[in-house]
Structures are given as structure tokens and as C-alpha cells.
Amino acid sequence: MSIAIGPYIIDQPVILAPMAGVTDRPFRQLCRELGAGLVVSEMVTSDTRLWNSRKSRLRLDHAGETAPISVQIAGGDPEMMAEAARENVRRGAQIIDINMGCPAKKVCKKAAGSALLRDEKLVADILEAVVQSVSVPVTLKIRTGWCPDSRNGVAVARMAEDIGISALAVHGRTRACGYHGQAEFDTIAEIVREVKIPVFANGDITSAERAREVLDYTGAAAVMIGRAAQGRPWIFREIAHYLATGERLPEPSLDEVREILLAHLGELHRFYGELMGVRIARKHVGWYLKTLAGSESFRKTFFQLDSAEAQHASVHEWFERRITRGAQAA
Ligand SMILES: Cc1cc2nc3c(=O)[nH]c(=O)nc-3n(C[C@H](O)[C@H](O)[C@H](O)COP(=O)(O)O)c2cc1C
């Protein structure tokens, strides 16, 4: 079943979660190509005075992205959030997503992200200001509440729907939970029952089977995948296929992983430039290699390389050796 966010139809019920430092433009594009129905940008601060930094400029760059372009904004001041929303739409955002789900200290110190959930009046002021400031759909990402004793996610969800939020992503932990314990889906199921807008269930979903269970249990319209996509962007097609057919896709071959990784590497170098691209590539390549047995010593070697060419060549060669070895053993 397809999901409508304003005029946009999301045809796969599997969405890439916003992750600062991870879901940059190259990664978002890759996830879309590999089956994500929607991808959400890293959060952008609502303080437009900070947008001149290189980091912000890159986060605000959506050239060539597939529609709908969803941009997440973070901040605690309604007027600044409204201004940030308007400015992002001017720069190409087709959906504005509001971050009330991230516990990162940097964000919470300024009473933004999930820290806002403690103050429902401020939440309402921010949602109203943003919804009124733009004509594109506005979505919201929350946790299930402020802390386990105060799971006000249901109240916030109802309020968000009344104010005109078009879809809601819910991470099944409270703000106080950080990333500890297991995500819980009872509150998400309750939210789904209480609102008519599409709800996306998020937290600890790492396989196609788990995605099916979470959708069945919560009744959510889609699952949202964060950490499990790191180094495994093909998880989106695996989940989409399983949800549609009940059958598991085979793991990608080493050949295909190499192609995906080399293309990703190239995009990172192009997008960030060599100096920054090489540093950012280390993190992503490390994630890919984690999923491959026997890659520990290569990871160490790779982390010391400091040029785009050397990174590319070493990945190519490492896979080549393994593919040849595999073919000889067969
Ligand atoms: C490195 C990292 C960065 C994140 N950055 C953001 C962010 O910018 N905005 C946001 O709403 N959530 C952010 N999150 C939270 C994720 O979107 C997601 O809710 C959380 O990781 C739980 O989903 P998962 O278990 O599938 O990873 C971040 C999470 C991680 C691990």
C-alpha cells in the first residue's frame, strides 16, 4: 500500500532515518537507488547564521536528488524554525521534517531535538510556526516521550495531527533512554491507533523479518531504518522485497558489494572533495567491511590511506583477491 505525504506518494514502506554525519547526499542517493521509499537529510540547525560553514553548506546541497527531497531541521525557537523551513524550501526541500527525536547533547543543550518533548506548549508553537510558514508538507520525528514515566508521545502525536503535520516518525525509546535497552513498540502501536496520519516505526529494526513483525505489531505505515543501513544500504531492497512477497532476497554477491562500495566511495570523494572525502569514506568503508568476515587487517590498512586514489585501488584489490580466491575454491 502506498503512503501519501501531501502530494508525494511513497511507494515502498521503508524509509532511511535521518542520521547526522551519515545520511549525506551520496548515502541518501545510494539508499534510494537500493530501494528506500524515502530518505531524510541529516539535521540542519535552524540558526541560519551558522549556514555559512562548509559543513552546513554541504548539508543544504540537494542538487540532483530524487523527489521528494525531505530536509530535517532542528532547533527550539519557533520563529527561527519557521525561517529555516522557508529557506530550505527555497533551496529545494519538498518536505520539511522537524527533529524532536534526537538526544544528541549538542542539540539538547539548546533545548531542541527530543528535549523539546518535555514542553508540549513549545512543541505546539514550533509545529504551528513551521506548518504556517511553508506550503510543502511538514513531518515530525519524535521519541515515545521524555522519559519512561512520561511517555507523552501519544499526546504529542495527536497535537501534531491537529496542527497539520503530514506524517510522524516515532523512535521506540524515550529521550531518557538514549540508545539503551530495546526499542518498545507498544507506544508506537497506540499512536497509530490514535492518529490518521501515516506513522513510521523506528528503532532496532535490522532485518526484513523484523520489519514485518514491527509493521504487523504496530500497524504503522512504514518502517524507518537507521543504523542497520550503515554499510548495508541494500537492506532497503531486502525489506521492500520481503514485505511485498514474503520471500528473502539472497545477500548481494561480493562482486555487487564491491561495485556498490566503489561507486559510493567515488561519490563521497566528489561530494566532499578529496581531503574531507577520504576521512568520511573511512567511516563508511569500515561499516561495509564489518559485515564481511576476515576484513579486520584490511580495515586497519585502509584507515591509514590518505588519498582518494589509494582508497579506491585498495578496495578494488581487496575484493579482487577475495573474489578470485572464492572462484578458485569453488
Ligand atoms: C549517528 C546517528 C546520528 C543521528 N542523527 C539524527 C538526526 O540528525 N536527526 C534525528 O532525528 N535522529 C537522528 N538519529 C536517530 C536515528 O534517526 C534513529 O531514530 C535511531 O538511530 C534509531 O533507529 P535505528 O535503531 O534504526 O538506528 C541519529 C542516530 C545515529 C546513530
The ligand as a Gaussian input file, in Angstrom:
#p B3LYP/6-31G(d) Opt

LIG

0 1
 C       24.910000       8.575000      14.104000
 C       23.468000       8.925000      14.328000
 C       23.021000      10.198000      14.013000
 C       21.667000      10.534000      14.202000
 N       21.236000      11.769000      13.823000
 C       19.917000      12.067000      13.877000
 C       19.420000      13.282000      13.356000
 O       20.161000      14.116000      12.814000
 N       18.079000      13.518000      13.463000
 C       17.231000      12.628000      14.049000
 O       16.029000      12.899000      14.125000
 N       17.664000      11.461000      14.525000
 C       18.981000      11.150000      14.447000
 N       19.423000       9.922000      14.877000
 C       18.440000       8.919000      15.356000
 C       18.010000       7.998000      14.194000
 O       17.292000       8.714000      13.223000
 C       17.121000       6.839000      14.702000
 O       15.966000       7.389000      15.288000
 C       17.823000       5.957000      15.725000
 O       19.137000       5.636000      15.318000
 C       17.038000       4.655000      15.969000
 O       16.881000       3.934000      14.789000
 P       17.816000       2.637000      14.423000
 O       17.738000       1.716000      15.603000
 O       17.221000       2.085000      13.181000
 O       19.213000       3.169000      14.264000
 C       20.764000       9.589000      14.736000
 C       21.233000       8.309000      15.058000
 C       22.563000       7.963000      14.847000
 C       23.023000       6.564000      15.189000

